[in-house]
Amino acid sequence: MIIRTLRSDTYRSQKLIAVRLELHKRRHGSYPGSLSEVPALSSDLVHDRFANAPMLYFLGPDGSYVLRA
């Protein structure tokens, strides 16, 4: 049950981060270079509670992003 809750929290966080990344892109024309460039993201939100590590985020060569837990 705890594992399922932690996974659900991580999926929820990823969805919220994705929405905020899209808003950033609309406002600035591109995705941010790092999650820290998005002021609306709290440190709790970008922390993967299931893995007890920060979420991995990076930009691809085509301007898209990858967000992994």
N, C-alpha and C positions, 0 to 999 in steps of 0.2 A: 504494500500500500504506500509506503514512504517513497519507494523508487518511482511509482507511478505519479505521485504528487510532484516530485522533483522534476521528472520529465515534462509534466504538464506545465510547470512553472517556466521551464526553459523554452518550450514551444511558444508559450504566451509572450515571453520576453522577446523572442526572435520576431514574432509578428509585430509587436510594438516598435521594435527597432527598425524593421522594414518600412513601416509607415513613416517614421520620422526621417529615415533616409530618403524616401521619395519626396517628402515635403522639402527637405534640404535641396534636393536636385531641382525641384520646381522653382525654388527661390534663388538659387545660385548658379543654375545651369549645369551642375555636375555633382556627383557624389563626393562626400568629403574624403580627404586623404586618410583620416582616422576617425574612430568613434568619438574621440575627445573633442573634435571640432563641432559636434552637435550638442549645443548647450542643454537641450531638452532631455538628454540621456543621463540618468543618474548612474552612479557606480554600481548600485544594486541591480539595475536593469541589465547592464552589460556583463554581469558576473553569472556564469553558468553554475547554478547551485548543484546540479547533478554531478558534474565533473569537478566541482570546487576549483574552477579556473576561469579566467576571463574568456569571453567569446572571442573567436578569431575573426578578424575582418581585414580584407585587403581588396584593392582595386585590381581588376583585370586589365590587360592591355587594350581592350576595346571600350574601356570606360565603365563596364559593369562591375558589380561588386560580388564578393563571396562572404557570407556570414556563416560561421560554423560554431557549433557548441561542442 
